[in-house]
Every structure is written in structure tokens, then in C-alpha cells.
């Protein structure tokens, strides 16, 4: 039974790299089509959804190809040659689609403008000042998770930022800068869509903080200068009676983890995490994880689970090796990471490293003494053999 469950997952999926001409149609692998689609639906359409919006796309299926409607879906998601798309079958001919760029990282989309909930309206629109040189925004779980934050439309229009893409610079109050980008979506909304998370992390911004940016246009590249900041007041947590009884267990939850690098882990880009750490923090499901280095630069990686042992590990490919190099960590050295939960995002922040232990000098001396002793014993045994042979000759 266990073998069958591995071969037939609850949500079967397939992936396809996008080649030249993908805009007109997309092929479904023959094996997947015959096993999960052929003869199992009456209609000639499938439904596609993604994390970019709540919209469901109806796409026509002809043979084992997605045709009419696919072009609109690809255009709306800005898919390009070289990208890879993964289709997860949710049942009833509904597929959840995830796209990865040429850098093998999942594509991040700004919030869709189809429908905006009241509680997220300020997150998308924001507020601009009367003179349209400043605008305000609030750090939310949503814009941190998506890596994009809205710019007020009147502000964008007044300053010529409401068409296509435009490179900008985000600058915090300490004067540190990040190259970013302002993008106008097909629905007309405008977003800051690059390095938003890195900016917030380095500036120690948390969910609930209110920001005000001032536009500086005295340079070739527009600068969004953080000019004022209102920090959210931390809430005092109150424990119920049942929670008070369990407070000892909560304090034992491991917040820090110490891991040691090996030549294999750096080469493969795969680093296992201690079981007590993952279990203590309930890290038992695959997903995204962000590593923050000593310079507060974020590295996006995957948190995966070993299908045999059930242990969790970080899969970062070359990013894991680069992360270690950025922190000056080499083979055999240990590094300590701190677990931080930023809304729905898991972060492991670099704290310190421990250099690998050098071998004490007495071991080398011991080897020399051992070698000398062997040589002495060899000479003595040879001398005895010579004496014995001479005695034999005499006799």
C-alpha cells in the first residue's frame, strides 16, 4: 500500500519547459494525459489557477494540447521562453500552475487588480500626499510574501511611473540603497516589485509598520527615499490557563540551530536540518524558506522533506554554496542560524560561525615517534636474523 501511494500521489503533476512558439499551445505529456485526463472528463476544457490572482482561466484542450485560452493565460503571467511551468492536478480538471524563471526561482507576481478585499485595499493603493511627491504604505504579510507593494495611482501618473517598467532605487533612513523596479500591470495598477523584502529586512521593518517615501528625481534614476517611519507597538501576549500550564514546553522550542557544512553539502547544495529543531518548530512541510546572510541579503531556497527518513533539508543548489561563501563559511565549519517567522515566510538568519578545529601538534609528534619505533624494531629484528644466520654457518 505504501508503494502505491508513492506512485499515485493525491495531486499528480507534470512540468513543461517553455520553448519557442509556446504562446500558441502547450503540450501535455502523453503518459500524464492518458493516465489522468483521457476518458475522465466530458468537456473539452480545463481550468487553470495560480497564486497571482483569484481568477480561474478556462482553456480549451485539443488532443493532448492546451490551445484556445492558453495564450491569454501565458500573457497575463508574463511567461517567456526558458521558463518552466508546473501543473498540479487539483481534481475536476482544475490545475494549479506555478512558474519558475530561467534562474530556477519561482516567479513572484504582484497582487492582481481583478478584485481587492477591503482589508487589503490600502496595501494595494496606498496614500499619496497632496503635492504628489510623497506617498505612504504599510508593511503587511501580503506584500512581504509576494515581494511587491503598491504605489498610489495618482502619484505614479503625476511622476510618469504608470507605463511599463521603470528602474528605481529604494533608500532607507541609514542611506543604504537597493536597485528596484516599478511595474505597471495590465489592469493599470503600479507596484514596486523587486528587492522589497530585502529592503524591509535590512531596515528591520515588521508587519504593521507605517512608512512614508519621498520621491527624489534629481538623478537619472528615481529614488524612493524613506523619510519617516512609524513602528508598530508590540502586542502584549496573554496566556490562558491551559497555556500557562504549557509555558515550560514553549520556552524549550529551539530558536537557534547549529549546522556543520561538508564538502558534499556545498557541492550538491543540500543541507539537512537537525530533527529536534524541525520538530520543535513544526517544520514538517515542504515550502519556501529564506536565508539572511550577515549583510542582511536574502537568499530564497526550498525546504524539502526526505521521502524515506522524513527529515527536513534546505535545497538551495548553488545558492547554498554562495550563501556560505557570503558569510565566510568553508567546509568543516559550523554556522548558527536564528529562526524568524515573518508572517507566512520562514527565515533563517545568520548569527555566527565556528571555525573548524585544527589538529593538535602532539598527534604529529606521536606519528613521528611511532614511525621511529617501527624503524628501530625493524633494525633490531634484522640484527637478530643476521646473528642467527651466522651461528648456523658456524655450526
N, C-alpha and C positions, 0 to 999 in steps of 0.2 A: 504493500500500500504506500509506503514511504517513497518507493521508487516511482510509482505512478504519479504522485503529487509533484515530484520534481520535473517529470517530463510534460505534465499538463498543468501549468500554472493557472491560478484563478483568473488572471488578467494577461492572456497571451499578447505578445507584442512583436513588432518587426521594425527594422530601421532601413532607411534608404539614403545613400549619398545623393546629393543633387548635382546632376550633370547638365551639360549644355542642352537646352531645349526642355528643361523640366517644367517650364511655365505652362506648357500646353497639356501635359498629362503626367501622371506618376504611376509607375508600375508597382503592383502588389506582388511580392514573391509568390511563385506558383504553389509551393508547399503550404504556405500560410493560407492562401486563398482556398485551396482545395480542402484544407482541414477545418477552417473556422468560418468561411464565408459561403462557399459554393453549396447551393441547395438548402441553405439555412435561413434564407430571408426571401420574402415575397417581392419586396420593392426593388427598385434599381438605383437606390441612392444610399449613401452613408452619411452619418452626421459627424462633424469634426468640431472639437472644442480645444481650447488652450487656456493657459493661465493669464493671457493678455487681456481677456475680457470675459463677460458672461454670455457673449453671443455664440449661438450654435450655427455652424455653416453646413448647408445641405449641398452635397457634392454627388454628381452622377457617377455611377460605376458601369463601365462597359467592358465586359470580359473581366480581366484582372487589372484594369486600369481605372484610375480616378481621372475623370475628364471635366465635364462642364461644372463650373463652380470652384475647381481646384485653383485656377489662375487667380481668382479673386482672393482666395484664402492665402495663397503664396504672396500676393502683392501686399495684402493687409499686414502680413507678418514679416515683410521685408526680407524674404528668403532669397538667397543668392547662390550662384554656382560654388560648390565646395562645402556648403553647409550640409549637415546631417540631420534628418528628422526621424524621430522615434514615434511610432503609432502604438498606443496601448489600448487594447480592446476592452471596453467597459461593459459590453453586452448590448443587445438590441441594436446592433450596427452603429454604436456610438464609439468613436475613437478619441482618446485624449492625445494631443500632439505636442511633443517637446522638441524644440530646435536647438542645435548646437552649431556654433560658428566654426570657422576654419582653425581657430586656436583651441578647439576641443572644449570650450567652455559654453555652458548653456546661455543662450541669448536672453537678455533681460529686456522686458518691454515696459514702457511707461503705462500708467493707468489708462484704460480705454475711456473714450468720451461718450460711449453709447448711453450708459446710464450711470449716474453718480449718486450714491447714497448721501442722505443729509449729513450723516456723521463724518463723511469723508470729503464733503464739499470744500471745506477750507483747505484740505490737503491738496486738492487739485487746483483750485482757483487762486487762493492766496489773497492778500490785500495789498493794494498799491497806495502810495501817498498822493496827495493832490497834485504835486509838481511832477509826478511820474519819473522821478529819479531814484526812488526807493520803493521797496516792497517788503512785506512781512510774510513769514512762513513759520510753520510749527513742525518739529520733528515728530514723526509718527511711526508706528510699527509698519504701516503700509509702505511709506516712501523709503524706509530703510530696507525692507525686504526686497522691494522692486528696484532699489538703487536709482530711483528717479523722483524728482519733486517738481510740483507745478509752479509755473510762473504766471502771474496775472495777465490776462489778455490785453487789457488797456496799456499796461506797462510795456508788454512786448511790441505792440503795434506802434506806440509812440517812439520807441527806440529802434525800430527796424529789425526786431528779432522774431518776427512772426512768419518767416518764409524759409523753408528748407532747413538746413543745418548751419550752425554758426559756432566756431570755436570761441570759447570764453575762458576766463581764469577765475577760480574761486579762491578768495584770500581771507584767512581768519584774522582775529584781532592781534595775534602774535606776528603777523606778517608772512606766514608760510603760505605758499600758493600751490594750487593743483590745476592742471590743464583740464578743462571740462568741455562740454558741448551743450548747446541749446538746440532742441529739435522741435519742429512743428509737425504734428501728426496730421493724418488725412482728415480728421474731424475738426482741425483748426486749433486744437489745444497746444500749449507750449510747455516743454519740460526741460529741466536740467537732467541729463541722462548719463553722465559719466563722472566717476570719482566722487559721487555724492556720499557714499558710505565711508570712503577713506577720509573725506573732509570732516564728517561728523565724528569718526573715531579719533582722529588726531586732535580735534578740537574739544574732545571729551564732552560731546553733546549726547544727551539721552532723550528718550521719548518724553514729550511734554514740553521740552524747551522751546521758547519762542525766539525767533531770530528776525533781524531786520538787515537787509542788504542795501547798499548804496552803489549805484552804477557809476563807474569811472570810465570815461571814454576819451581820456587824453592820451591813450596809447593805441597802437594798431589793433590790439586785441582787447575787447571789452572786459573790464574787471568787475566782478561782483564782490564788493568789499563788505565783510561782516562788520557792521558799525555798532550794533547794540545786541545784547543778549539778555534774556530773562530766563533764569534757570528755574526748573520745576522744583517745588518743595517736596522732599521725600516724605512719603506717607508712613505714619507710624503703624506698624503691624500689630494687631491684637490677636491673641490666641484664644481659641475656645478651650473648654475644659479638657476635651479629648486631645486637642493639640498640645496643651500644656503637659499632659502625661507623656507625650511622644517627643518632647523637646530634646531629650538626650539623643535620640536617633537622628534628629535633624542636624544637630551640631556635628555629628560624625560623618555627614555627607562630604566626601573628598572634593575639595575645590581645586586643588592643585594636583598635577600629575607629572611624574618624572619618567622620561623615556630615554633610552640609550640608542644611539644610531649605530648601524652596522654598514659594512660595505654593500651588502645585499639590499638593505632597505633604501639606501641612497641611489643605487643603480636602478632598482625596479620602481622606485617612487612609492613604496608601500610601507607604512609604519603601523604596527599593531599597538593597541592601547591596553593597559592592564585591566583585567577583568573586574577587580574591586572598584576601579574608577568608573568604568562604564555602567556597572550595575548600580553603584551608589548614586549615580546621577541619571539613571534610567535612560541611558543612551543605547537603546536596543533596536533602533530602527534606522535603516539607511536613509541618507539625505545629504543636504549641503552642510558644509562646515567651513568657517573662515578662520584662517590663522593670521595673527597680527604679529609682525616682527618688532624688533627693538626700536625701529624708526617709525612705528605705527602704520606701516604699509600693510594692506590687507592682501591675503593670498587665498583665492577661492579654491576649495578642494571638495572631495567627496568623502562621506562617512559611510563605509560599506560593512557588510556582515559576512563572515566566513560561513559558507553553506554547510560545512561539516562540523566545525567546532562551535560555531555560534559567536565567536569572539568578534569584536569590532576593530576596524582598522581604518587609517586615513589613506586614501588613494589620491595622490596628487601628481603622479608622473614626474616630469622634470621640475614641476613647481615645488615639490617637497625638497628636492636637492637644492634648488635655488633659495628656498626659504631658510634652510640650514646654513647655506653659504652666506646669506644676508646677515645672519646672527653670529657668524664666525664659528659655527659648529662643524667639526670634522668627524671622521669615522672613529668610533670608540668613546666619544664624548657624550655626556648626558645633558639634557636640557629640561628645565622646569617650565610648564605651561599652566596658565590660570584659566579655568573655565568661566566664561561670561555669557549670560543669556541676554540677548538684545532683541526683545520681542520674540519673534519666531526664529530668529537667527542664532546659531550656536557659534561662539568664538572661542578660540584657544589663543591666549595672549602670552607671548614670550616674556619670561621673568628673569631667568638666569641660566647659566650653563656651568657644567662641572668638567674640567679638563680630565682627559684620560690619565690614569696613574702610570708613572714611569717605573720601570723595573728597578728595584734597589740594587746598588752596586755589589752587595755581598753575593748575589746569585752568580754574577760573572766570575768573582773570585772562586766561588765554590766549584764552578766548572773547570777553572784552571787547575785547582788542587786535585780534582778528580782525574783530569787528564794526566797530570804529573804522576799521580799514584799508579794509574794504569801503566804508564810507560816504565815506572820503577819496577812494578811487579813483572812486566814483560822481560825486562833486563835480567831480573833475578832468576826467572824461570829458565831463560836461555842459558845462564851461567850454570845452573844445576844440571841442565841437559848436557852441557859440554863436559862437566866433571864426570857424569855418569858414563858418557861415551868413552872418555879417556880411561876410566877404570876398566871398562870392558876390553879395551885394546890391550891393557897391561896383563889382564888375566889370560 
